[in-house]
Amino acid sequence: MPEALEKESLVANSASVDDALTEALADVTALVRQYRLLSGFAESLADTLDNPSQSPVVQGVLARLRETLEELHPADVAHILEALPLDERMFVWDLVKADRDGDILMEASDSVRESLIASMDAPELMAAAATLDTDELADLAPDLPSEVVEAVKRTLDPEEREQLRQAMSYEEDMVGALMDFEMIEVRSDVTLAVVMRYLRRFEELPANTDKVFVVDRDDKLLGVLPTNVILVTHEDALVKDVMVEPNIVFEPTDQADAAAAAFERYDLVSAPVVDAKGVLVGRVTVAEVLDFVRESAEEDMRQQAGLRDEEDIFASVWKSVQNRWQWLGLNLITAFVASRATDLFQGSIAKLAVLAVLQTIVAGIGGNSGNQTLTMIARAIALGQIGTEHFRRLVKKEMSVAIINGLIFGGVIGVVIGLMESNLALGLVLMLAMTLNLMLATIMGVVIPMWRYRQGKDPAAGSSVLLTAVTDTGGFFIFLGLATIILLRSNT
């Protein structure tokens, strides 16, 4: 019962956060438009006002807008900027205090961040970068002009410069790109009383600190000391006597998706990252992992829809066209091929017009079934659950599922259509065509993501477009071909 109440509370809190953010967006939008309306009205009275822009009413609205933005978390400000048209976005961005620019840039989506950075000059960008930690700066650096990055590097001390170099040397899908350097290290030969005094020297502990890391004089990882152990164990105990082995240790070159799976499997909050010699070089936290999982999920959704990059909803028409044309062009080609398959059977359709209607049922059910298989296989590949060695077993299993579904659902719709059209042979053709197209869709649902994975590409990227092309063309050809052979030629 308490667990159920806790779940209800979490749902309620989540809903209240969403409501608050929606309300904040509405308030900012209303204030922006109110300011523009009033400032425009004041300008129209320029002949009677000494300084229209300094009108008390106009300045009052502007002050309320600044106050509203100041009260919001950087992530909420970033969300609001993403939801505003470009002109209003730039107006609000100019009102944000400079000391929060860096945090807001880190929270904004890549496409919106690009528009914000483009509006800033070099001194503003350097000031924003100066407020960020080394790992955050490494995330932002690819979007900054090279001269700004070099200027920021010169302001760092040697240790921070080396950390930045390390962080920027890893690919986005590696653990090294996720790790941060804000970690607490202690020696194994000190007491917990010493550790407590050391922790009290911090103004605040780094976020997601559920453990401190125990290292030797060469910074090699010896173990971890959970914070709950520090709190409940007698202060005279030595660290080496109460430290534990870490649940898991990563290396910077490990795959980020494998790290995300480990965090989920072992309920981790943080985990150490060591180099090949066992030296502690950083840590990965659940916050970074959650960001990675969210970004990966969003990218998969875009790829499945045929979008090349993340798109600013208020981007220019030309940018949106560039982002979408690739897979739309391929879809146009495949649609043309499917139409040619139909064209081969114009004579059959002319003799039995109902075929034109029924062919869409066969193609549609094949596409839906194939997408189910494709989604399942792509997800399993992403989680590391399957590889190319499982290909034959998966095809065999999915084929069996397709045959059963085809006979059941194809049989039902076949009987219904056969009775409606007073043509049981037509119902038989529909059942056979649906079963065969489901089998084709299932095979392609396994083959396409496996093939892309073997080529070193994202299994989900554009797979649904390719699958739809095959199931449409195959469905039309199979159904109309069977109808021509069984129904029409048998009657001649």
BAGU-367896 format. One line per field, with one value per residue (C-alpha): residue number from 1; x, y, z. Coordinates in Angstrom, 3 decimals, padded with zeros to 6 digits. Last residue first. Layout:
BEGIN
num: c(NUM,...)
u: c(X,...)
v: c(Y,...)
w: c(Z,...)
//
This chain:
BEGIN
num: c(492,491,490,489,488,487,486,485,484,483,482,481,480,479,478,477,476,475,474,473,472,471,470,469,468,467,466,465,464,463,462,461,460,459,458,457,456,455,454,453,452,451,450,449,448,447,446,445,444,443,442,441,440,439,438,437,436,435,434,433,432,431,430,429,428,427,426,425,424,423,422,421,420,419,418,417,416,415,414,413,412,411,410,409,408,407,406,405,404,403,402,401,400,399,398,397,396,395,394,393,392,391,390,389,388,387,386,385,384,383,382,381,380,379,378,377,376,375,374,373,372,371,370,369,368,367,366,365,364,363,362,361,360,359,358,357,356,355,354,353,352,351,350,349,348,347,346,345,344,343,342,341,340,339,338,337,336,335,334,333,332,331,330,329,328,327,326,325,324,323,322,321,320,319,318,317,316,315,314,313,312,311,310,309,308,307,306,305,304,303,302,301,300,299,298,297,296,295,294,293,292,291,290,289,288,287,286,285,284,283,282,281,280,279,278,277,276,275,274,273,272,271,270,269,268,267,266,265,264,263,262,261,260,259,258,257,256,255,254,253,252,251,250,249,248,247,246,245,244,243,242,241,240,239,238,237,236,235,234,233,232,231,230,229,228,227,226,225,224,223,222,221,220,219,218,217,216,215,214,213,212,211,210,209,208,207,206,205,204,203,202,201,200,199,198,197,196,195,194,193,192,191,190,189,188,187,186,185,184,183,182,181,180,179,178,177,176,175,174,173,172,171,170,169,168,167,166,165,164,163,162,161,160,159,158,157,156,155,154,153,152,151,150,149,148,147,146,145,144,143,142,141,140,139,138,137,136,135,134,133,132,131,130,129,128,127,126,125,124,123,122,121,120,119,118,117,116,115,114,113,112,111,110,109,108,107,106,105,104,103,102,101,100,99,98,97,96,95,94,93,92,91,90,89,88,87,86,85,84,83,82,81,80,79,78,77,76,75,74,73,72,71,70,69,68,67,66,65,64,63,62,61,60,59,58,57,56,55,54,53,52,51,50,49,48,47,46,45,44,43,42,41,40,39,38,37,36,35,34,33,32,31,30,29,28,27,26,25,24,23,22,21,20,19,18,17,16,15,14,13,12,11,10,9,8,7,6,5,4,3,2,1)
u: c(-010.796,-012.079,-008.897,-006.901,-008.912,-009.259,-006.238,-003.469,-004.538,-005.547,-002.254,-000.310,-002.448,-001.874,001.823,002.740,000.805,002.142,005.725,005.741,004.117,006.053,009.403,008.973,007.576,010.656,013.067,011.289,011.050,014.787,015.691,018.204,017.107,020.095,022.540,025.465,028.505,027.713,026.831,024.332,022.776,022.384,020.913,018.468,017.301,017.334,015.112,012.179,012.868,012.127,009.037,007.710,008.151,006.363,003.584,003.364,002.977,000.263,-001.639,-001.475,-002.697,-005.621,-006.594,-006.466,-008.690,-011.186,-011.256,-011.952,-014.872,-016.592,-019.974,-018.340,-019.387,-019.026,-015.511,-014.545,-015.548,-014.020,-010.754,-010.675,-010.858,-008.467,-005.928,-006.086,-005.580,-003.534,-001.325,-000.805,000.284,002.540,004.073,004.865,006.553,008.542,009.604,011.071,012.888,014.252,015.439,017.218,018.875,020.152,021.438,025.104,024.536,024.258,021.666,021.155,023.530,020.876,021.012,020.760,017.691,016.109,016.711,015.269,012.078,011.519,012.026,009.654,006.874,007.627,007.249,003.838,002.606,003.982,002.473,-000.924,-000.832,000.282,-002.422,-005.129,-004.030,-004.435,-008.086,-009.270,-007.679,-008.712,-012.366,-012.214,-012.167,-011.782,-010.075,-007.891,-006.695,-005.857,-004.024,-001.802,001.630,000.595,000.376,004.045,004.819,003.116,005.349,008.459,007.219,006.627,010.194,011.598,009.519,010.566,014.211,013.659,011.793,014.723,017.203,014.939,014.180,017.015,017.649,013.957,013.937,016.998,015.381,012.150,014.017,014.034,011.128,010.793,014.577,015.505,017.713,019.529,018.966,015.214,013.868,011.159,013.127,016.191,014.319,012.929,016.353,017.870,015.284,016.027,019.764,019.318,017.205,019.656,022.632,020.926,020.022,023.635,024.931,022.612,023.345,026.964,030.171,033.488,036.947,040.594,041.220,044.418,043.934,046.782,044.445,042.606,039.948,036.354,034.503,030.721,027.892,024.230,024.004,020.824,022.772,020.894,019.956,023.454,024.889,022.610,023.715,027.368,026.773,025.140,028.196,030.602,033.854,036.775,036.998,037.277,034.497,034.425,031.463,029.951,032.928,034.755,034.121,035.745,035.215,038.625,040.674,038.942,040.069,037.467,037.781,034.692,032.359,030.298,026.809,027.630,030.717,028.941,026.032,028.530,029.729,033.525,034.915,037.882,041.582,041.653,045.173,045.923,049.677,049.562,046.758,043.081,039.743,036.838,034.005,030.432,026.865,027.974,025.311,026.160,029.576,029.525,028.852,030.977,033.624,035.798,033.222,034.215,037.797,036.652,034.452,037.307,039.600,036.969,036.576,040.160,043.087,045.105,042.950,043.507,040.667,039.314,036.244,035.039,034.273,036.122,033.159,032.573,030.129,032.514,034.936,032.128,032.093,029.186,030.126,033.644,036.523,039.359,037.336,037.230,040.975,041.886,039.537,041.079,044.553,043.521,041.972,045.234,047.361,045.213,042.537,042.440,044.439,041.881,039.141,041.020,041.520,037.809,036.861,039.178,037.656,034.126,031.869,029.544,032.230,033.288,029.950,030.355,034.027,033.007,030.568,033.360,035.651,033.056,031.234,031.164,034.104,032.234,029.561,032.163,034.051,030.858,030.002,033.519,033.348,029.987,026.634,023.712,025.203,025.532,021.783,020.924,023.287,021.914,018.457,019.651,021.648,018.863,019.249,020.456,024.147,023.343,021.285,024.163,026.602,024.347,023.616,026.287,025.222,021.755,018.992,017.375,019.159,017.878,014.291,014.619,016.447,013.664,010.980,012.580,013.176,009.720,009.536,009.250,013.003,013.600,011.020,012.750,016.124,014.645,013.275,016.690,018.310,015.899,013.380,013.230,015.475,013.211,010.165,012.124,013.379,009.821,008.485,011.196,010.313,006.626,007.497,009.864,007.042,004.656,007.291,008.071,011.805,011.465,009.353,012.015,010.788,007.188,004.741,006.371,007.305,003.654,003.870,006.994,004.996,002.448,005.252,006.750,003.348,002.692,006.224,006.141,002.746,004.042,007.033,004.934,002.378,005.078,006.880,003.661,002.553,005.969,005.872,002.392,003.536,006.531,004.327,001.899,004.751,006.145,002.658,002.242,005.555,004.619,001.275,002.940,005.497,002.755,000.760,003.896,004.461,000.846,001.202,004.436,002.742,000.000)
v: c(-018.110,-018.413,-020.033,-017.183,-014.583,-015.872,-018.052,-016.653,-012.974,-012.886,-014.482,-011.866,-009.017,-010.089,-010.891,-007.838,-005.349,-006.759,-006.955,-003.353,-002.072,-004.414,-003.612,000.173,000.189,-001.673,000.754,003.750,001.995,001.340,004.985,004.877,002.225,-000.117,002.821,002.006,-000.265,-002.219,-005.237,-003.078,-001.901,-005.501,-006.607,-003.667,-004.539,-008.360,-008.803,-006.614,-007.735,-011.335,-010.288,-008.190,-011.069,-013.481,-010.961,-010.562,-014.321,-014.571,-011.574,-012.917,-016.366,-014.919,-012.488,-015.233,-017.437,-014.595,-014.069,-017.773,-017.381,-014.974,-013.698,-010.257,-009.771,-013.482,-013.700,-010.394,-011.633,-015.084,-013.579,-011.041,-013.879,-016.178,-013.408,-012.626,-016.232,-017.620,-014.533,-014.350,-017.994,-017.628,-014.378,-015.847,-018.848,-016.521,-014.532,-017.648,-018.848,-015.369,-014.963,-018.323,-017.598,-014.157,-014.986,-014.877,-011.314,-010.103,-010.046,-008.635,-005.697,-003.212,-001.395,-004.716,-005.692,-002.313,-002.685,-006.224,-005.208,-002.132,-004.112,-006.880,-004.429,-002.438,-005.580,-006.304,-002.781,-002.791,-006.184,-005.132,-002.053,-003.850,-006.509,-004.006,-001.680,-004.504,-004.912,-001.651,-002.073,-005.745,-004.717,-003.605,-007.151,-007.060,-003.655,-004.685,-007.751,-005.677,-003.087,-005.815,-004.566,-001.049,-002.197,-003.163,000.153,001.967,000.166,001.246,004.864,004.645,003.335,006.303,008.814,007.220,007.594,011.284,011.652,009.921,012.527,015.597,015.972,017.976,020.072,021.022,022.001,024.169,025.848,026.602,028.316,026.685,027.182,023.503,023.347,020.074,017.305,015.812,013.480,013.023,009.814,009.054,006.092,008.304,010.973,008.446,006.862,010.299,011.046,007.731,008.392,011.895,010.555,007.720,010.104,012.614,009.794,008.594,012.077,012.402,008.828,009.732,008.621,009.119,010.352,009.408,006.816,004.968,001.268,001.090,000.900,004.014,004.151,005.408,005.105,004.662,006.903,006.512,002.845,000.757,-002.386,-003.213,000.353,001.738,-001.274,-000.675,002.960,001.867,-000.501,002.405,004.552,002.084,001.597,003.779,005.726,002.531,001.548,-000.085,-002.015,-002.812,-001.151,-003.337,-002.204,000.124,-000.675,-001.928,000.110,003.295,002.757,002.709,005.394,007.227,004.369,003.381,004.778,007.981,006.821,003.622,005.701,007.708,004.580,004.093,002.775,000.550,000.499,002.795,003.781,007.419,006.754,007.429,004.908,005.493,005.164,006.765,008.514,007.281,008.462,011.798,012.541,016.260,017.255,017.937,021.437,024.125,021.427,021.426,019.253,016.351,016.409,016.425,013.416,011.572,012.213,010.806,007.840,006.943,007.171,004.327,003.846,007.279,009.528,010.793,012.955,013.353,016.267,015.090,014.219,011.231,011.148,011.612,009.117,006.547,006.454,007.183,010.842,009.922,010.609,013.118,016.087,014.725,014.064,017.524,019.137,017.181,018.213,021.865,021.523,020.174,022.811,025.741,027.064,030.602,029.594,026.890,029.530,031.444,028.263,027.426,030.967,030.833,027.492,028.926,027.082,024.169,021.479,023.070,022.680,019.068,019.629,022.721,020.589,018.143,020.992,022.733,025.737,029.396,030.377,029.106,031.804,034.562,033.242,033.181,036.746,037.942,036.172,037.595,035.924,035.515,032.437,030.813,031.079,029.653,026.687,026.045,025.741,022.979,021.154,021.209,023.616,022.464,023.191,026.603,027.414,026.587,028.694,031.731,031.799,034.346,036.558,037.181,036.265,039.293,038.895,035.313,036.572,038.802,036.088,033.584,036.116,036.549,032.801,031.601,030.393,026.788,026.090,029.244,028.035,024.677,026.386,028.597,025.466,023.777,026.925,026.809,029.652,032.529,034.763,034.331,035.604,038.536,039.544,039.436,041.442,044.063,044.306,044.778,047.577,049.158,049.459,050.952,053.348,054.579,054.346,053.095,056.140,058.676,062.314,061.380,063.516,063.126,059.520,058.523,055.778,054.576,054.150,051.979,049.794,049.541,048.556,045.858,044.508,044.381,042.655,040.127,039.278,039.267,036.845,034.491,034.534,033.837,031.043,029.380,029.634,028.080,025.171,024.705,024.748,022.261,019.910,020.122,019.514,016.420,015.014,015.673,013.908,010.923,010.744,010.960,008.178,006.007,006.701,005.832,002.534,001.768,002.552,000.000)
w: c(-068.690,-065.120,-063.769,-065.341,-063.416,-059.903,-059.120,-061.326,-061.501,-057.839,-056.820,-058.775,-057.470,-053.885,-054.195,-056.294,-054.199,-050.922,-052.195,-053.374,-050.201,-047.883,-049.501,-049.564,-046.040,-044.805,-046.439,-044.896,-041.519,-041.561,-042.104,-039.263,-036.759,-037.123,-036.798,-039.053,-038.673,-041.865,-039.718,-037.833,-041.098,-042.249,-038.922,-038.943,-042.499,-042.245,-039.175,-040.217,-043.789,-042.852,-040.917,-043.792,-046.243,-043.910,-043.358,-047.129,-047.598,-044.945,-046.302,-049.851,-048.786,-046.789,-049.571,-052.191,-050.050,-049.606,-053.378,-053.797,-051.378,-053.792,-052.622,-052.307,-048.683,-047.899,-049.348,-047.750,-044.272,-044.789,-046.014,-043.181,-040.642,-042.508,-043.001,-039.298,-038.227,-041.121,-041.322,-037.564,-037.444,-040.487,-039.198,-035.762,-037.389,-039.637,-036.570,-034.936,-038.031,-038.814,-035.213,-035.202,-038.523,-037.477,-033.989,-035.046,-036.305,-032.720,-029.958,-026.463,-026.832,-025.734,-029.097,-030.939,-028.904,-029.650,-033.395,-033.330,-031.477,-033.629,-036.843,-035.757,-034.928,-038.079,-040.171,-038.685,-039.418,-042.973,-043.755,-042.426,-044.668,-047.846,-047.579,-046.714,-049.533,-052.055,-051.031,-052.573,-056.005,-056.038,-055.740,-059.395,-060.777,-064.580,-064.627,-061.694,-063.605,-066.677,-064.625,-063.166,-064.187,-063.105,-059.504,-059.515,-061.216,-058.330,-055.854,-057.786,-057.761,-054.002,-053.599,-055.516,-053.583,-050.304,-051.286,-051.954,-048.677,-046.976,-048.145,-048.283,-044.587,-043.018,-046.129,-046.318,-042.653,-043.170,-046.185,-044.333,-041.512,-038.098,-035.706,-034.754,-034.471,-036.085,-034.715,-037.656,-040.615,-040.255,-041.835,-039.259,-037.926,-037.688,-035.753,-033.279,-032.854,-032.232,-029.557,-027.843,-027.990,-026.556,-023.686,-022.945,-023.029,-020.735,-018.342,-018.368,-017.612,-014.605,-013.471,-012.977,-014.699,-012.965,-013.786,-014.363,-011.649,-012.552,-013.284,-015.776,-018.819,-017.636,-014.933,-014.819,-011.516,-011.201,-010.014,-009.096,-010.039,-010.016,-011.065,-014.269,-015.173,-014.642,-016.488,-019.496,-019.613,-019.507,-022.427,-024.315,-023.594,-025.186,-023.302,-024.441,-021.182,-019.097,-016.757,-013.328,-011.944,-008.589,-006.914,-004.345,-000.813,001.732,005.410,006.586,004.103,005.293,008.867,011.627,014.334,013.041,013.870,010.835,010.090,008.199,006.303,005.273,003.918,001.862,000.078,000.186,-003.071,-003.862,-004.674,-007.721,-008.740,-007.972,-007.685,-003.930,-003.546,-004.305,-002.478,-004.314,-002.506,-002.798,-003.372,-004.813,-007.426,-007.573,-006.223,-002.473,-001.262,000.405,000.740,003.874,005.613,003.367,004.666,008.305,007.564,005.830,008.792,011.164,008.806,009.534,007.116,005.554,002.439,000.969,-000.160,-003.509,-004.136,-007.689,-009.977,-013.102,-015.307,-017.529,-020.440,-023.392,-021.863,-021.715,-025.502,-027.890,-028.365,-029.480,-027.127,-027.501,-026.230,-022.679,-022.626,-023.919,-021.422,-018.569,-019.740,-019.812,-016.362,-014.962,-016.720,-015.443,-017.761,-019.231,-022.310,-023.086,-023.231,-025.939,-027.953,-027.712,-028.730,-031.761,-032.800,-032.899,-030.429,-031.216,-030.857,-027.511,-025.708,-024.612,-023.670,-021.704,-019.726,-018.847,-017.785,-015.621,-017.032,-015.940,-018.187,-021.256,-020.856,-020.502,-023.525,-025.574,-024.590,-025.456,-028.869,-029.979,-029.399,-031.844,-033.532,-030.113,-029.563,-033.002,-032.519,-029.028,-030.597,-032.929,-030.281,-027.695,-024.783,-021.352,-021.924,-023.419,-020.325,-017.989,-020.039,-020.257,-016.521,-015.518,-018.424,-016.998,-019.433,-021.076,-024.424,-024.628,-024.265,-027.341,-029.270,-028.575,-029.519,-032.962,-033.438,-032.446,-028.818,-027.593,-027.609,-025.557,-023.017,-022.682,-022.191,-019.474,-017.795,-017.895,-016.491,-013.502,-013.452,-010.940,-013.065,-016.092,-014.183,-012.755,-016.201,-017.572,-014.642,-015.204,-018.912,-018.091,-015.663,-018.173,-020.696,-018.119,-016.786,-020.342,-020.914,-024.521,-025.401,-024.335,-024.341,-025.058,-027.086,-030.506,-029.806,-029.385,-032.015,-030.256,-027.069,-028.897,-030.240,-026.757,-025.382,-027.974,-027.792,-023.999,-024.012,-026.535,-024.381,-021.200,-022.687,-023.954,-020.603,-018.679,-021.039,-020.797,-017.005,-016.943,-019.086,-016.794,-013.701,-015.261,-016.182,-012.652,-011.191,-013.383,-012.217,-008.594,-009.065,-010.704,-007.902,-005.277,-006.956,-006.981,-003.265,-002.470,-004.336,-002.473,000.868,000.000)
//
